[in-house]
Amino acid sequence: MDRVTAAQVFVQIAERGSMAAAAQALEMSRAMVTRYLSQMENWAGARLLHRTTRRLSLTPAGEQTLARCRQLLEVAQEMAIGPAEDGADPVQGLLRVACAQSTAQTLLAPLVRRFLAEHPQASIDLRIDARAVNLVEERIDLAIRITNELDPNLIARRLGDCPSVICAAPAYLAQRGTPMQVSELALHNCLTYTYFGRSLWEFDHPRLGRSSVAVGGNLSANESQVLLAAALEGVGISMQPLHVAQPHLASGALQAVLGEHEPLCLGIHAVFASRRQMSPVLRAMLDLLAAHFGGAQAITPVSRS
């Protein structure tokens, strides 16, 4: 049996925690995955996995074999030369992408259409979730996250900036007044996002520098679209990504407040688990995202700032 393929199978089993998950990721039958694992154990002359009803774990021999398999795959990748023959498109297979609903609707939708048109042999499974999912456990290839804090164990590419705006419906401001200073937000009904800045909003001013205010209100949610809808109904003041709020600001349905006091800008990041054995479909999506957002930053491990 092909040792490189066997190494790929074993790495997938180890990283995903089950043979079924490895089979799905590799688009291979469960029986074939079992055969490759059995052959790997024959070559190693030892049992490589502890098998339980819930999850697989590596034996000491399995840990050594996993390291060797990763080295083998890294060498095999370095030896790969040029594009596929006969002009075939090498970008193929399934790409699982995770992001929040607002990101999917306003940022990714047109890019997904373009990507699939350019790479007809590829497919995308878009997972919509406001929380930061575990990429390995949930078998996610790529996550798009808008934040300034990322897991330092992951690899990320900063694509660009995501400015925000503090806004409210004219009806709310007519009833409660328009805040002129950051500190006045403490007196208002602020609609807060569960996973970011729920109680502390931070601002930058070109002359006065940074400031912050503890805010609160009668509605919080883990999805910004819910808070946007509430703001449009006049429930309270919301911090929204500028690209989401812009159409409503232009129509007059929302009004920006606080002038030059701008909410602290967040980064738009493409996040993935490892640079090793990056599939052509993942690399193609990263290149498209970088070109779209104008980001040319190198792929580097994330560090907290």
C-alpha positions in Angstrom: 0.0 0.0 0.0 1.1 3.6 -0.6 3.0 4.8 2.4 2.3 8.5 1.8 -1.4 7.8 1.6 -1.2 5.6 4.7 0.6 8.5 6.5 -2.1 10.9 5.5 -4.8 8.5 6.8 -3.0 8.1 10.1 -2.5 11.8 10.6 -6.1 12.4 9.9 -7.2 9.8 12.4 -4.9 11.2 15.1 -6.0 14.8 14.5 -9.7 14.2 14.2 -10.1 11.5 16.9 -11.9 8.9 14.9 -11.7 6.7 11.8 -15.1 7.8 10.7 -14.1 11.5 10.8 -10.8 10.7 8.9 -12.8 8.8 6.3 -15.1 11.7 5.7 -12.2 14.3 5.6 -10.3 12.2 3.0 -13.5 11.2 1.1 -12.5 7.6 1.7 -14.5 4.5 2.8 -14.3 3.5 6.5 -13.1 0.1 5.4 -10.2 1.6 3.4 -9.2 3.8 6.4 -9.2 0.6 8.6 -6.9 -1.1 6.0 -4.4 1.7 6.0 -4.3 1.8 9.7 -3.8 -1.9 10.0 -0.9 -1.6 7.5 0.6 1.2 9.4 0.6 -0.9 12.6 2.2 -3.8 10.6 5.0 -1.5 9.4 5.5 -0.1 12.9 5.3 -3.5 14.6 3.2 -2.1 17.4 -0.3 -1.0 18.3 -0.7 2.7 17.5 -4.0 3.6 19.0 -6.0 3.0 22.1 -9.6 2.4 21.1 -12.5 3.4 23.4 -16.2 3.7 22.7 -15.9 7.5 22.6 -12.6 8.4 21.1 -9.2 7.1 19.9 -6.0 8.1 21.6 -2.3 7.5 20.6 -0.1 4.9 22.2 3.6 5.8 22.8 4.4 4.1 19.5 1.6 6.0 17.9 3.0 9.3 19.0 6.4 8.4 17.5 4.7 7.2 14.3 2.6 10.4 14.1 5.7 12.6 14.2 7.4 10.5 11.5 4.2 10.6 9.3 4.1 14.4 9.5 7.8 14.5 8.5 7.1 12.2 5.6 4.1 14.3 4.4 6.1 17.5 4.7 8.9 16.1 2.5 6.3 14.8 0.0 4.7 18.2 -0.2 8.1 19.9 -0.8 8.7 17.4 -3.7 5.4 18.3 -5.4 6.2 20.0 -8.7 4.0 22.3 -10.8 0.3 22.2 -11.6 -1.6 19.1 -12.6 -1.1 17.7 -16.1 -3.4 18.4 -19.0 -4.5 21.7 -17.5 -6.6 20.0 -14.9 -7.7 22.3 -12.0 -5.8 21.1 -8.9 -8.2 23.0 -6.6 -10.8 20.4 -5.7 -12.5 18.8 -2.8 -14.6 20.1 0.1 -13.6 23.2 2.2 -15.4 23.6 5.5 -15.6 27.3 6.5 -16.9 28.7 9.8 -18.0 32.3 10.5 -20.7 34.4 12.0 -24.0 35.1 10.2 -23.2 38.7 9.5 -19.8 37.8 8.1 -21.3 35.2 5.8 -24.0 37.5 4.6 -22.1 40.7 4.1 -18.5 39.6 3.4 -18.3 36.0 2.3 -21.4 35.5 0.0 -20.0 37.3 -3.1 -16.6 35.7 -2.5 -18.0 32.2 -2.3 -19.8 32.7 -5.6 -16.6 33.9 -7.2 -14.5 31.1 -5.7 -16.9 28.3 -6.9 -17.1 29.8 -10.3 -13.3 29.9 -10.6 -12.9 26.4 -9.2 -15.8 24.2 -10.3 -14.3 21.0 -8.8 -14.3 22.5 -5.3 -17.3 22.8 -2.9 -17.8 24.7 0.3 -19.6 23.8 3.5 -20.3 27.0 5.3 -20.9 26.6 9.1 -22.7 29.6 10.6 -22.0 30.1 14.3 -21.4 33.1 16.5 -19.0 31.3 18.8 -15.4 30.5 18.1 -15.6 26.8 17.1 -12.8 24.3 17.8 -11.3 23.8 14.3 -9.9 20.4 14.9 -12.7 18.8 16.9 -15.4 20.1 14.5 -13.3 19.4 11.4 -13.2 23.0 10.2 -10.6 23.9 7.6 -10.9 27.7 7.8 -12.6 30.2 10.1 -13.2 33.9 9.5 -13.1 35.8 12.7 -13.4 39.5 13.5 -11.6 40.2 16.7 -8.3 41.4 18.2 -7.9 38.3 20.4 -7.2 34.9 18.9 -6.0 31.5 20.1 -2.2 31.6 20.1 -2.1 27.9 19.2 -3.8 28.6 15.8 -2.4 30.0 12.6 -3.9 33.2 11.3 -3.7 35.6 8.4 -4.8 39.1 9.0 -6.9 40.1 6.0 -7.8 43.7 6.9 -9.6 45.9 9.4 -13.2 46.0 10.5 -14.2 49.5 11.7 -17.3 49.8 13.8 -19.9 52.5 14.5 -22.0 53.5 17.4 -25.6 54.0 16.2 -29.2 54.1 17.1 -32.6 54.8 15.4 -33.7 58.4 15.3 -36.8 57.6 17.3 -34.6 56.3 20.2 -32.4 59.4 20.1 -35.4 61.7 20.0 -36.8 60.0 23.2 -33.6 59.5 25.2 -31.3 62.2 23.8 -28.1 61.9 21.7 -24.9 61.1 23.6 -22.1 63.6 22.9 -19.4 62.1 25.1 -18.2 58.4 25.6 -19.1 58.6 29.3 -22.8 59.4 28.5 -23.2 55.9 27.0 -23.4 54.6 30.6 -26.8 56.5 30.9 -28.3 54.8 27.8 -29.8 51.4 26.9 -26.8 49.8 25.1 -27.4 46.6 23.2 -24.4 44.4 23.9 -22.7 41.5 22.1 -22.3 38.4 24.3 -18.9 37.4 23.0 -17.2 40.7 22.6 -17.3 43.9 24.6 -20.4 43.0 26.5 -19.7 45.5 29.3 -16.8 47.6 28.1 -16.7 49.6 24.9 -13.4 51.1 23.9 -12.8 54.1 21.7 -10.0 55.9 19.8 -10.0 59.7 19.3 -7.5 61.4 16.9 -6.6 64.0 19.6 -7.8 62.7 22.9 -6.5 59.1 22.5 -8.2 56.0 23.9 -11.1 55.9 26.3 -13.6 53.3 27.5 -16.9 53.1 29.2 -18.9 50.4 31.0 -22.2 49.9 29.3 -25.3 47.9 29.9 -28.9 47.5 28.8 -31.9 45.2 28.6 -30.8 43.2 25.6 -27.7 41.2 24.8 -27.2 38.6 22.1 -24.5 36.3 20.6 -25.3 37.5 17.0 -24.9 41.0 15.8 -27.7 40.8 13.3 -30.2 40.4 16.3 -28.8 43.6 17.9 -29.0 45.4 14.5 -32.7 44.5 14.2 -33.3 45.7 17.7 -31.5 49.0 17.1 -33.6 49.6 13.9 -36.7 49.1 16.1 -35.5 51.8 18.4 -34.7 49.6 21.4 -31.3 51.1 22.1 -27.8 52.0 21.0 -25.7 49.4 19.2 -22.1 49.0 18.2 -22.2 47.6 14.7 -19.6 46.7 12.0 -19.5 49.7 9.7 -20.0 47.5 6.6 -23.2 46.1 8.2 -24.6 49.4 9.4 -23.7 51.6 6.3 -26.9 50.9 4.3 -29.0 51.9 7.2 -27.0 55.0 8.0 -27.3 56.0 4.3 -31.1 55.5 4.4 -31.5 57.4 7.7 -32.9 54.3 9.5 -29.9 54.6 11.9 -27.9 57.6 13.0 -24.2 57.5 14.0 -23.3 59.1 17.3 -20.2 60.3 19.1 -18.5 61.9 16.1 -14.7 61.5 16.2 -14.9 59.0 19.1 -14.5 55.8 17.0 -14.9 52.3 18.4 -11.6 50.4 18.6 -11.0 48.8 15.2 -11.0 45.0 15.0 -9.0 42.8 12.7 -10.5 40.4 10.1 -8.6 37.1 10.3 -8.5 33.9 8.3 -7.8 31.2 10.9 -6.7 27.6 10.4 -5.1 24.9 12.4 -1.8 24.1 10.7 0.4 25.1 7.8 1.4 21.5 7.2 -0.3 19.7 4.3 -2.4 22.8 3.4 -4.7 21.6 0.7 -4.8 23.4 -2.6 -8.5 24.3 -2.0 -7.6 26.0 1.3 -4.6 27.9 -0.1 -6.8 29.1 -3.1 -9.4 30.4 -0.7 -6.8 32.2 1.4 -5.3 33.8 -1.7 -8.8 35.0 -2.8 -9.5 36.4 0.6 -6.1 38.2 0.7 -6.6 39.7 -2.7 -10.1 40.8 -1.9 -9.3 42.5 1.3 -5.9 43.8 0.1 -4.0 42.0 2.9 -0.5 40.8 2.0 0.6 39.7 5.4 2.6 36.5 5.8 0.9 33.5 7.4 2.2 33.5 11.0 1.2 32.1 14.4 -1.1 34.4 16.3 0.1 36.2 19.4 -2.1 38.0 21.9 -1.8 41.8 21.8 
